[in-house]
Amino acid sequence: MIIEWLIHLKKILIQMIFILKNWKIFNLKCNLGPDVNEEVAEMTGVKAGQHAWAVNSHDGSWKNGTSAGGCRNYLRSFAMNPQ
């Protein structure tokens, strides 16, 4: 399980390096989901509180000319990012 996590982390870090090289501003918000609470408790001995979770997950990809991101101040720029 740890090896799978490290492989996943490596993929994320490679993507982050690419993003940081190509963009001046990048906002990222990362939260752990409810599925990792037991794993965290096993690794650290700390149990999570009993709070309600609401999870939304979206899978997709950037497409040049249509969904490549942009600036909230200039909404038309979202489809013009060259990625």
mmCIF file as gemmi writes it, N, C-alpha and C atoms, coordinates in Angstrom:
data_model
loop_
_atom_site.group_PDB
_atom_site.id
_atom_site.type_symbol
_atom_site.label_atom_id
_atom_site.label_alt_id
_atom_site.label_comp_id
_atom_site.label_asym_id
_atom_site.label_entity_id
_atom_site.label_seq_id
_atom_site.pdbx_PDB_ins_code
_atom_site.Cartn_x
_atom_site.Cartn_y
_atom_site.Cartn_z
_atom_site.occupancy
_atom_site.B_iso_or_equiv
_atom_site.pdbx_formal_charge
_atom_site.auth_seq_id
_atom_site.auth_asym_id
_atom_site.pdbx_PDB_model_num
ATOM 1 N N . MET Axp A 1 ? 0.815 -1.183 0 1 0 ? 1 A 1
ATOM 2 C CA . MET Axp A 1 ? 0 0 0 1 0 ? 1 A 1
ATOM 3 C C . MET Axp A 1 ? 0.868 1.26 0 1 0 ? 1 A 1
ATOM 4 N N . ILE Axp A 2 ? 1.943 1.259 0.759 1 0 ? 2 A 1
ATOM 5 C CA . ILE Axp A 2 ? 2.848 2.412 0.802 1 0 ? 2 A 1
ATOM 6 C C . ILE Axp A 2 ? 3.511 2.604 -0.561 1 0 ? 2 A 1
ATOM 7 N N . ILE Axp A 3 ? 3.92 1.515 -1.203 1 0 ? 3 A 1
ATOM 8 C CA . ILE Axp A 3 ? 4.573 1.618 -2.511 1 0 ? 3 A 1
ATOM 9 C C . ILE Axp A 3 ? 3.607 2.214 -3.532 1 0 ? 3 A 1
ATOM 10 N N . GLU Axp A 4 ? 2.349 1.767 -3.516 1 0 ? 4 A 1
ATOM 11 C CA . GLU Axp A 4 ? 1.349 2.335 -4.427 1 0 ? 4 A 1
ATOM 12 C C . GLU Axp A 4 ? 1.191 3.829 -4.173 1 0 ? 4 A 1
ATOM 13 N N . TRP Axp A 5 ? 1.187 4.224 -2.902 1 0 ? 5 A 1
ATOM 14 C CA . TRP Axp A 5 ? 1.049 5.632 -2.552 1 0 ? 5 A 1
ATOM 15 C C . TRP Axp A 5 ? 2.244 6.433 -3.061 1 0 ? 5 A 1
ATOM 16 N N . LEU Axp A 6 ? 3.459 5.883 -2.924 1 0 ? 6 A 1
ATOM 17 C CA . LEU Axp A 6 ? 4.656 6.582 -3.391 1 0 ? 6 A 1
ATOM 18 C C . LEU Axp A 6 ? 4.662 6.73 -4.908 1 0 ? 6 A 1
ATOM 19 N N . ILE Axp A 7 ? 4.216 5.703 -5.62 1 0 ? 7 A 1
ATOM 20 C CA . ILE Axp A 7 ? 4.126 5.791 -7.08 1 0 ? 7 A 1
ATOM 21 C C . ILE Axp A 7 ? 3.142 6.888 -7.466 1 0 ? 7 A 1
ATOM 22 N N . HIS Axp A 8 ? 2.004 6.937 -6.793 1 0 ? 8 A 1
ATOM 23 C CA . HIS Axp A 8 ? 1.002 7.97 -7.064 1 0 ? 8 A 1
ATOM 24 C C . HIS Axp A 8 ? 1.575 9.351 -6.746 1 0 ? 8 A 1
ATOM 25 N N . LEU Axp A 9 ? 2.296 9.481 -5.63 1 0 ? 9 A 1
ATOM 26 C CA . LEU Axp A 9 ? 2.907 10.751 -5.245 1 0 ? 9 A 1
ATOM 27 C C . LEU Axp A 9 ? 3.913 11.209 -6.29 1 0 ? 9 A 1
ATOM 28 N N . LYS Axp A 10 ? 4.7 10.284 -6.832 1 0 ? 10 A 1
ATOM 29 C CA . LYS Axp A 10 ? 5.682 10.631 -7.861 1 0 ? 10 A 1
ATOM 30 C C . LYS Axp A 10 ? 4.982 11.21 -9.085 1 0 ? 10 A 1
ATOM 31 N N . LYS Axp A 11 ? 3.875 10.602 -9.495 1 0 ? 11 A 1
ATOM 32 C CA . LYS Axp A 11 ? 3.125 11.114 -10.644 1 0 ? 11 A 1
ATOM 33 C C . LYS Axp A 11 ? 2.619 12.527 -10.376 1 0 ? 11 A 1
ATOM 34 N N . ILE Axp A 12 ? 2.137 12.751 -9.17 1 0 ? 12 A 1
ATOM 35 C CA . ILE Axp A 12 ? 1.635 14.078 -8.812 1 0 ? 12 A 1
ATOM 36 C C . ILE Axp A 12 ? 2.768 15.096 -8.826 1 0 ? 12 A 1
ATOM 37 N N . LEU Axp A 13 ? 3.923 14.734 -8.276 1 0 ? 13 A 1
ATOM 38 C CA . LEU Axp A 13 ? 5.052 15.663 -8.234 1 0 ? 13 A 1
ATOM 39 C C . LEU Axp A 13 ? 5.547 16.011 -9.631 1 0 ? 13 A 1
ATOM 40 N N . ILE Axp A 14 ? 5.573 15.046 -10.536 1 0 ? 14 A 1
ATOM 41 C CA . ILE Axp A 14 ? 5.98 15.312 -11.915 1 0 ? 14 A 1
ATOM 42 C C . ILE Axp A 14 ? 5.014 16.308 -12.551 1 0 ? 14 A 1
ATOM 43 N N . GLN Axp A 15 ? 3.721 16.118 -12.322 1 0 ? 15 A 1
ATOM 44 C CA . GLN Axp A 15 ? 2.729 17.049 -12.86 1 0 ? 15 A 1
ATOM 45 C C . GLN Axp A 15 ? 2.887 18.431 -12.233 1 0 ? 15 A 1
ATOM 46 N N . MET Axp A 16 ? 3.171 18.493 -10.936 1 0 ? 16 A 1
ATOM 47 C CA . MET Axp A 16 ? 3.353 19.779 -10.266 1 0 ? 16 A 1
ATOM 48 C C . MET Axp A 16 ? 4.568 20.518 -10.807 1 0 ? 16 A 1
ATOM 49 N N . ILE Axp A 17 ? 5.655 19.81 -11.075 1 0 ? 17 A 1
ATOM 50 C CA . ILE Axp A 17 ? 6.847 20.445 -11.644 1 0 ? 17 A 1
ATOM 51 C C . ILE Axp A 17 ? 6.507 21.053 -12.993 1 0 ? 17 A 1
ATOM 52 N N . PHE Axp A 18 ? 5.761 20.33 -13.824 1 0 ? 18 A 1
ATOM 53 C CA . PHE Axp A 18 ? 5.344 20.844 -15.13 1 0 ? 18 A 1
ATOM 54 C C . PHE Axp A 18 ? 4.5 22.108 -14.959 1 0 ? 18 A 1
ATOM 55 N N . ILE Axp A 19 ? 3.553 22.062 -14.041 1 0 ? 19 A 1
ATOM 56 C CA . ILE Axp A 19 ? 2.676 23.214 -13.815 1 0 ? 19 A 1
ATOM 57 C C . ILE Axp A 19 ? 3.479 24.416 -13.34 1 0 ? 19 A 1
ATOM 58 N N . LEU Axp A 20 ? 4.373 24.218 -12.376 1 0 ? 20 A 1
ATOM 59 C CA . LEU Axp A 20 ? 5.144 25.327 -11.831 1 0 ? 20 A 1
ATOM 60 C C . LEU Axp A 20 ? 6.101 25.928 -12.853 1 0 ? 20 A 1
ATOM 61 N N . LYS Axp A 21 ? 6.569 25.133 -13.806 1 0 ? 21 A 1
ATOM 62 C CA . LYS Axp A 21 ? 7.444 25.651 -14.856 1 0 ? 21 A 1
ATOM 63 C C . LYS Axp A 21 ? 6.674 26.481 -15.876 1 0 ? 21 A 1
ATOM 64 N N . ASN Axp A 22 ? 5.378 26.21 -16.044 1 0 ? 22 A 1
ATOM 65 C CA . ASN Axp A 22 ? 4.622 26.811 -17.128 1 0 ? 22 A 1
ATOM 66 C C . ASN Axp A 22 ? 3.606 27.871 -16.709 1 0 ? 22 A 1
ATOM 67 N N . TRP Axp A 23 ? 3.343 28.035 -15.426 1 0 ? 23 A 1
ATOM 68 C CA . TRP Axp A 23 ? 2.383 29.034 -14.977 1 0 ? 23 A 1
ATOM 69 C C . TRP Axp A 23 ? 2.991 29.897 -13.887 1 0 ? 23 A 1
ATOM 70 N N . LYS Axp A 24 ? 2.618 31.18 -13.882 1 0 ? 24 A 1
ATOM 71 C CA . LYS Axp A 24 ? 3.099 32.098 -12.859 1 0 ? 24 A 1
ATOM 72 C C . LYS Axp A 24 ? 2.267 32.002 -11.588 1 0 ? 24 A 1
ATOM 73 N N . ILE Axp A 25 ? 0.971 31.774 -11.738 1 0 ? 25 A 1
ATOM 74 C CA . ILE Axp A 25 ? 0.075 31.682 -10.591 1 0 ? 25 A 1
ATOM 75 C C . ILE Axp A 25 ? -0.634 30.336 -10.636 1 0 ? 25 A 1
ATOM 76 N N . PHE Axp A 26 ? -0.609 29.628 -9.521 1 0 ? 26 A 1
ATOM 77 C CA . PHE Axp A 26 ? -1.277 28.329 -9.455 1 0 ? 26 A 1
ATOM 78 C C . PHE Axp A 26 ? -1.85 28.164 -8.061 1 0 ? 26 A 1
ATOM 79 N N . ASN Axp A 27 ? -3.146 28.001 -7.961 1 0 ? 27 A 1
ATOM 80 C CA . ASN Axp A 27 ? -3.808 27.787 -6.676 1 0 ? 27 A 1
ATOM 81 C C . ASN Axp A 27 ? -4.198 26.323 -6.56 1 0 ? 27 A 1
ATOM 82 N N . LEU Axp A 28 ? -3.875 25.722 -5.437 1 0 ? 28 A 1
ATOM 83 C CA . LEU Axp A 28 ? -4.187 24.312 -5.225 1 0 ? 28 A 1
ATOM 84 C C . LEU Axp A 28 ? -4.768 24.137 -3.832 1 0 ? 28 A 1
ATOM 85 N N . LYS Axp A 29 ? -5.889 23.459 -3.763 1 0 ? 29 A 1
ATOM 86 C CA . LYS Axp A 29 ? -6.485 23.119 -2.473 1 0 ? 29 A 1
ATOM 87 C C . LYS Axp A 29 ? -6.6 21.608 -2.428 1 0 ? 29 A 1
ATOM 88 N N . CYS Axp A 30 ? -6.006 21.004 -1.433 1 0 ? 30 A 1
ATOM 89 C CA . CYS Axp A 30 ? -5.979 19.546 -1.353 1 0 ? 30 A 1
ATOM 90 C C . CYS Axp A 30 ? -6.545 19.104 -0.009 1 0 ? 30 A 1
ATOM 91 N N . ASN Axp A 31 ? -7.49 18.207 -0.055 1 0 ? 31 A 1
ATOM 92 C CA . ASN Axp A 31 ? -8.079 17.649 1.161 1 0 ? 31 A 1
ATOM 93 C C . ASN Axp A 31 ? -8.072 16.132 1.069 1 0 ? 31 A 1
ATOM 94 N N . LEU Axp A 32 ? -7.868 15.497 2.189 1 0 ? 32 A 1
ATOM 95 C CA . LEU Axp A 32 ? -7.98 14.045 2.233 1 0 ? 32 A 1
ATOM 96 C C . LEU Axp A 32 ? -9.45 13.669 2.307 1 0 ? 32 A 1
ATOM 97 N N . GLY Axp A 33 ? -9.814 12.61 1.638 1 0 ? 33 A 1
ATOM 98 C CA . GLY Axp A 33 ? -11.197 12.148 1.659 1 0 ? 33 A 1
ATOM 99 C C . GLY Axp A 33 ? -11.446 11.185 2.802 1 0 ? 33 A 1
ATOM 100 N N . PRO Axp A 34 ? -12.696 10.797 2.984 1 0 ? 34 A 1
ATOM 101 C CA . PRO Axp A 34 ? -13.047 9.917 4.096 1 0 ? 34 A 1
ATOM 102 C C . PRO Axp A 34 ? -12.449 8.521 3.973 1 0 ? 34 A 1
ATOM 103 N N . ASP Axp A 35 ? -12.049 8.139 2.776 1 0 ? 35 A 1
ATOM 104 C CA . ASP Axp A 35 ? -11.519 6.792 2.568 1 0 ? 35 A 1
ATOM 105 C C . ASP Axp A 35 ? -10.127 6.592 3.15 1 0 ? 35 A 1
ATOM 106 N N . VAL Axp A 36 ? -9.439 7.663 3.513 1 0 ? 36 A 1
ATOM 107 C CA . VAL Axp A 36 ? -8.082 7.514 4.045 1 0 ? 36 A 1
ATOM 108 C C . VAL Axp A 36 ? -8.017 7.581 5.565 1 0 ? 36 A 1
ATOM 109 N N . ASN Axp A 37 ? -9.146 7.84 6.218 1 0 ? 37 A 1
ATOM 110 C CA . ASN Axp A 37 ? -9.136 7.977 7.68 1 0 ? 37 A 1
ATOM 111 C C . ASN Axp A 37 ? -8.557 6.755 8.382 1 0 ? 37 A 1
ATOM 112 N N . GLU Axp A 38 ? -8.955 5.562 7.952 1 0 ? 38 A 1
ATOM 113 C CA . GLU Axp A 38 ? -8.456 4.344 8.596 1 0 ? 38 A 1
ATOM 114 C C . GLU Axp A 38 ? -6.961 4.159 8.347 1 0 ? 38 A 1
ATOM 115 N N . GLU Axp A 39 ? -6.505 4.477 7.127 1 0 ? 39 A 1
ATOM 116 C CA . GLU Axp A 39 ? -5.077 4.349 6.819 1 0 ? 39 A 1
ATOM 117 C C . GLU Axp A 39 ? -4.253 5.315 7.662 1 0 ? 39 A 1
ATOM 118 N N . VAL Axp A 40 ? -4.733 6.545 7.804 1 0 ? 40 A 1
ATOM 119 C CA . VAL Axp A 40 ? -4.025 7.529 8.624 1 0 ? 40 A 1
ATOM 120 C C . VAL Axp A 40 ? -3.967 7.053 10.074 1 0 ? 40 A 1
ATOM 121 N N . ALA Axp A 41 ? -5.063 6.506 10.576 1 0 ? 41 A 1
ATOM 122 C CA . ALA Axp A 41 ? -5.092 6.003 11.951 1 0 ? 41 A 1
ATOM 123 C C . ALA Axp A 41 ? -4.101 4.856 12.134 1 0 ? 41 A 1
ATOM 124 N N . GLU Axp A 42 ? -3.993 3.97 11.137 1 0 ? 42 A 1
ATOM 125 C CA . GLU Axp A 42 ? -3.04 2.856 11.225 1 0 ? 42 A 1
ATOM 126 C C . GLU Axp A 42 ? -1.601 3.356 11.225 1 0 ? 42 A 1
ATOM 127 N N . MET Axp A 43 ? -1.307 4.36 10.405 1 0 ? 43 A 1
ATOM 128 C CA . MET Axp A 43 ? 0.066 4.86 10.286 1 0 ? 43 A 1
ATOM 129 C C . MET Axp A 43 ? 0.477 5.73 11.463 1 0 ? 43 A 1
ATOM 130 N N . THR Axp A 44 ? -0.462 6.523 11.999 1 0 ? 44 A 1
ATOM 131 C CA . THR Axp A 44 ? -0.098 7.504 13.02 1 0 ? 44 A 1
ATOM 132 C C . THR Axp A 44 ? -0.621 7.189 14.407 1 0 ? 44 A 1
ATOM 133 N N . GLY Axp A 45 ? -1.635 6.326 14.489 1 0 ? 45 A 1
ATOM 134 C CA . GLY Axp A 45 ? -2.257 6.055 15.773 1 0 ? 45 A 1
ATOM 135 C C . GLY Axp A 45 ? -3.266 7.112 16.179 1 0 ? 45 A 1
ATOM 136 N N . VAL Axp A 46 ? -3.525 8.084 15.295 1 0 ? 46 A 1
ATOM 137 C CA . VAL Axp A 46 ? -4.482 9.158 15.572 1 0 ? 46 A 1
ATOM 138 C C . VAL Axp A 46 ? -5.762 8.882 14.804 1 0 ? 46 A 1
ATOM 139 N N . LYS Axp A 47 ? -6.869 8.807 15.532 1 0 ? 47 A 1
ATOM 140 C CA . LYS Axp A 47 ? -8.153 8.552 14.883 1 0 ? 47 A 1
ATOM 141 C C . LYS Axp A 47 ? -8.851 9.87 14.57 1 0 ? 47 A 1
ATOM 142 N N . ALA Axp A 48 ? -9.508 9.909 13.413 1 0 ? 48 A 1
ATOM 143 C CA . ALA Axp A 48 ? -10.253 11.099 13.005 1 0 ? 48 A 1
ATOM 144 C C . ALA Axp A 48 ? -11.549 11.194 13.793 1 0 ? 48 A 1
ATOM 145 N N . GLY Axp A 49 ? -12.034 12.403 13.965 1 0 ? 49 A 1
ATOM 146 C CA . GLY Axp A 49 ? -13.314 12.607 14.637 1 0 ? 49 A 1
ATOM 147 C C . GLY Axp A 49 ? -14.457 12.104 13.769 1 0 ? 49 A 1
ATOM 148 N N . GLN Axp A 50 ? -15.608 12.004 14.341 1 0 ? 50 A 1
ATOM 149 C CA . GLN Axp A 50 ? -16.778 11.495 13.625 1 0 ? 50 A 1
ATOM 150 C C . GLN Axp A 50 ? -17.558 12.649 13.005 1 0 ? 50 A 1
ATOM 151 N N . HIS Axp A 51 ? -17.029 13.229 11.956 1 0 ? 51 A 1
ATOM 152 C CA . HIS Axp A 51 ? -17.689 14.323 11.25 1 0 ? 51 A 1
ATOM 153 C C . HIS Axp A 51 ? -18.3 13.799 9.957 1 0 ? 51 A 1
ATOM 154 N N . ALA Axp A 52 ? -19.347 14.451 9.505 1 0 ? 52 A 1
ATOM 155 C CA . ALA Axp A 52 ? -19.982 14.066 8.235 1 0 ? 52 A 1
ATOM 156 C C . ALA Axp A 52 ? -19.13 14.537 7.061 1 0 ? 52 A 1
ATOM 157 N N . TRP Axp A 53 ? -19.048 13.727 6.032 1 0 ? 53 A 1
ATOM 158 C CA . TRP Axp A 53 ? -18.283 14.046 4.83 1 0 ? 53 A 1
ATOM 159 C C . TRP Axp A 53 ? -19.23 14.199 3.651 1 0 ? 53 A 1
ATOM 160 N N . ALA Axp A 54 ? -18.879 15.107 2.768 1 0 ? 54 A 1
ATOM 161 C CA . ALA Axp A 54 ? -19.552 15.23 1.472 1 0 ? 54 A 1
ATOM 162 C C . ALA Axp A 54 ? -18.447 15.27 0.426 1 0 ? 54 A 1
ATOM 163 N N . VAL Axp A 55 ? -18.439 14.327 -0.489 1 0 ? 55 A 1
ATOM 164 C CA . VAL Axp A 55 ? -17.354 14.213 -1.461 1 0 ? 55 A 1
ATOM 165 C C . VAL Axp A 55 ? -17.897 14.366 -2.875 1 0 ? 55 A 1
ATOM 166 N N . ASN Axp A 56 ? -17.24 15.21 -3.656 1 0 ? 56 A 1
ATOM 167 C CA . ASN Axp A 56 ? -17.515 15.332 -5.086 1 0 ? 56 A 1
ATOM 168 C C . ASN Axp A 56 ? -16.221 15.048 -5.819 1 0 ? 56 A 1
ATOM 169 N N . SER Axp A 57 ? -16.289 14.225 -6.83 1 0 ? 57 A 1
ATOM 170 C CA . SER Axp A 57 ? -15.098 13.876 -7.6 1 0 ? 57 A 1
ATOM 171 C C . SER Axp A 57 ? -15.39 14.071 -9.078 1 0 ? 57 A 1
ATOM 172 N N . HIS Axp A 58 ? -14.457 14.726 -9.762 1 0 ? 58 A 1
ATOM 173 C CA . HIS Axp A 58 ? -14.627 14.985 -11.189 1 0 ? 58 A 1
ATOM 174 C C . HIS Axp A 58 ? -13.382 14.506 -11.924 1 0 ? 58 A 1
ATOM 175 N N . ASP Axp A 59 ? -13.572 13.688 -12.918 1 0 ? 59 A 1
ATOM 176 C CA . ASP Axp A 59 ? -12.462 13.22 -13.743 1 0 ? 59 A 1
ATOM 177 C C . ASP Axp A 59 ? -12.598 13.837 -15.126 1 0 ? 59 A 1
ATOM 178 N N . GLY Axp A 60 ? -11.474 14.172 -15.728 1 0 ? 60 A 1
ATOM 179 C CA . GLY Axp A 60 ? -11.51 14.75 -17.066 1 0 ? 60 A 1
ATOM 180 C C . GLY Axp A 60 ? -10.108 15.095 -17.516 1 0 ? 60 A 1
ATOM 181 N N . SER Axp A 61 ? -10.023 15.854 -18.559 1 0 ? 61 A 1
ATOM 182 C CA . SER Axp A 61 ? -8.714 16.26 -19.064 1 0 ? 61 A 1
ATOM 183 C C . SER Axp A 61 ? -8.828 17.617 -19.728 1 0 ? 61 A 1
ATOM 184 N N . TRP Axp A 62 ? -7.69 18.289 -19.835 1 0 ? 62 A 1
ATOM 185 C CA . TRP Axp A 62 ? -7.654 19.563 -20.533 1 0 ? 62 A 1
ATOM 186 C C . TRP Axp A 62 ? -7.603 19.292 -22.019 1 0 ? 62 A 1
ATOM 187 N N . LYS Axp A 63 ? -8.313 20.082 -22.77 1 0 ? 63 A 1
ATOM 188 C CA . LYS Axp A 63 ? -8.296 19.969 -24.224 1 0 ? 63 A 1
ATOM 189 C C . LYS Axp A 63 ? -7.947 21.33 -24.8 1 0 ? 63 A 1
ATOM 190 N N . ASN Axp A 64 ? -6.898 21.38 -25.617 1 0 ? 64 A 1
ATOM 191 C CA . ASN Axp A 64 ? -6.438 22.615 -26.229 1 0 ? 64 A 1
ATOM 192 C C . ASN Axp A 64 ? -7.584 23.298 -26.97 1 0 ? 64 A 1
ATOM 193 N N . GLY Axp A 65 ? -7.794 24.569 -26.678 1 0 ? 65 A 1
ATOM 194 C CA . GLY Axp A 65 ? -8.815 25.341 -27.358 1 0 ? 65 A 1
ATOM 195 C C . GLY Axp A 65 ? -10.21 25.235 -26.773 1 0 ? 65 A 1
ATOM 196 N N . THR Axp A 66 ? -10.429 24.364 -25.786 1 0 ? 66 A 1
ATOM 197 C CA . THR Axp A 66 ? -11.779 24.232 -25.228 1 0 ? 66 A 1
ATOM 198 C C . THR Axp A 66 ? -11.815 24.278 -23.705 1 0 ? 66 A 1
ATOM 199 N N . SER Axp A 67 ? -10.941 23.565 -23.03 1 0 ? 67 A 1
ATOM 200 C CA . SER Axp A 67 ? -11.042 23.477 -21.567 1 0 ? 67 A 1
ATOM 201 C C . SER Axp A 67 ? -9.69 23.619 -20.883 1 0 ? 67 A 1
ATOM 202 N N . ALA Axp A 68 ? -8.834 24.456 -21.406 1 0 ? 68 A 1
ATOM 203 C CA . ALA Axp A 68 ? -7.457 24.492 -20.939 1 0 ? 68 A 1
ATOM 204 C C . ALA Axp A 68 ? -7.201 25.426 -19.77 1 0 ? 68 A 1
ATOM 205 N N . GLY Axp A 69 ? -8.197 26.064 -19.222 1 0 ? 69 A 1
ATOM 206 C CA . GLY Axp A 69 ? -7.98 26.945 -18.086 1 0 ? 69 A 1
ATOM 207 C C . GLY Axp A 69 ? -7.819 28.384 -18.514 1 0 ? 69 A 1
ATOM 208 N N . GLY Axp A 70 ? -7.769 29.303 -17.578 1 0 ? 70 A 1
ATOM 209 C CA . GLY Axp A 70 ? -7.651 30.715 -17.902 1 0 ? 70 A 1
ATOM 210 C C . GLY Axp A 70 ? -7.749 31.565 -16.656 1 0 ? 70 A 1
ATOM 211 N N . CYS Axp A 71 ? -8.196 32.792 -16.827 1 0 ? 71 A 1
ATOM 212 C CA . CYS Axp A 71 ? -8.273 33.765 -15.738 1 0 ? 71 A 1
ATOM 213 C C . CYS Axp A 71 ? -9.734 34.086 -15.435 1 0 ? 71 A 1
ATOM 214 N N . ARG Axp A 72 ? -10.11 34.071 -14.152 1 0 ? 72 A 1
ATOM 215 C CA . ARG Axp A 72 ? -11.498 34.361 -13.766 1 0 ? 72 A 1
ATOM 216 C C . ARG Axp A 72 ? -11.908 35.779 -14.156 1 0 ? 72 A 1
ATOM 217 N N . ASN Axp A 73 ? -10.947 36.703 -14.266 1 0 ? 73 A 1
ATOM 218 C CA . ASN Axp A 73 ? -11.27 38.072 -14.668 1 0 ? 73 A 1
ATOM 219 C C . ASN Axp A 73 ? -11.58 38.174 -16.16 1 0 ? 73 A 1
ATOM 220 N N . TYR Axp A 74 ? -11.103 37.215 -16.943 1 0 ? 74 A 1
ATOM 221 C CA . TYR Axp A 74 ? -11.31 37.201 -18.391 1 0 ? 74 A 1
ATOM 222 C C . TYR Axp A 74 ? -11.788 35.805 -18.778 1 0 ? 74 A 1
ATOM 223 N N . LEU Axp A 75 ? -13.08 35.557 -18.621 1 0 ? 75 A 1
ATOM 224 C CA . LEU Axp A 75 ? -13.624 34.209 -18.797 1 0 ? 75 A 1
ATOM 225 C C . LEU Axp A 75 ? -13.356 33.633 -20.181 1 0 ? 75 A 1
ATOM 226 N N . ARG Axp A 76 ? -13.284 34.473 -21.2 1 0 ? 76 A 1
ATOM 227 C CA . ARG Axp A 76 ? -13.019 33.958 -22.551 1 0 ? 76 A 1
ATOM 228 C C . ARG Axp A 76 ? -11.613 33.374 -22.678 1 0 ? 76 A 1
ATOM 229 N N . SER Axp A 77 ? -10.724 33.698 -21.747 1 0 ? 77 A 1
ATOM 230 C CA . SER Axp A 77 ? -9.349 33.189 -21.816 1 0 ? 77 A 1
ATOM 231 C C . SER Axp A 77 ? -9.251 31.716 -21.433 1 0 ? 77 A 1
ATOM 232 N N . PHE Axp A 78 ? -10.292 31.134 -20.835 1 0 ? 78 A 1
ATOM 233 C CA . PHE Axp A 78 ? -10.227 29.742 -20.397 1 0 ? 78 A 1
ATOM 234 C C . PHE Axp A 78 ? -9.955 28.785 -21.548 1 0 ? 78 A 1
ATOM 235 N N . ALA Axp A 79 ? -10.516 29.029 -22.701 1 0 ? 79 A 1
ATOM 236 C CA . ALA Axp A 79 ? -10.327 28.12 -23.835 1 0 ? 79 A 1
ATOM 237 C C . ALA Axp A 79 ? -9.084 28.444 -24.649 1 0 ? 79 A 1
ATOM 238 N N . MET Axp A 80 ? -8.314 29.457 -24.248 1 0 ? 80 A 1
ATOM 239 C CA . MET Axp A 80 ? -7.162 29.876 -25.049 1 0 ? 80 A 1
ATOM 240 C C . MET Axp A 80 ? -5.822 29.447 -24.479 1 0 ? 80 A 1
ATOM 241 N N . ASN Axp A 81 ? -5.814 28.81 -23.333 1 0 ? 81 A 1
ATOM 242 C CA . ASN Axp A 81 ? -4.564 28.357 -22.747 1 0 ? 81 A 1
ATOM 243 C C . ASN Axp A 81 ? -3.943 27.31 -23.672 1 0 ? 81 A 1
ATOM 244 N N . PRO Axp A 82 ? -2.666 27.448 -24.042 1 0 ? 82 A 1
ATOM 245 C CA . PRO Axp A 82 ? -2.065 26.565 -25.052 1 0 ? 82 A 1
ATOM 246 C C . PRO Axp A 82 ? -1.818 25.132 -24.609 1 0 ? 82 A 1
ATOM 247 N N . GLN Axp A 83 ? -2.158 24.771 -23.396 1 0 ? 83 A 1
ATOM 248 C CA . GLN Axp A 83 ? -1.912 23.41 -22.956 1 0 ? 83 A 1
ATOM 249 C C . GLN Axp A 83 ? -2.856 22.475 -23.636 1 0 ? 83 A 1
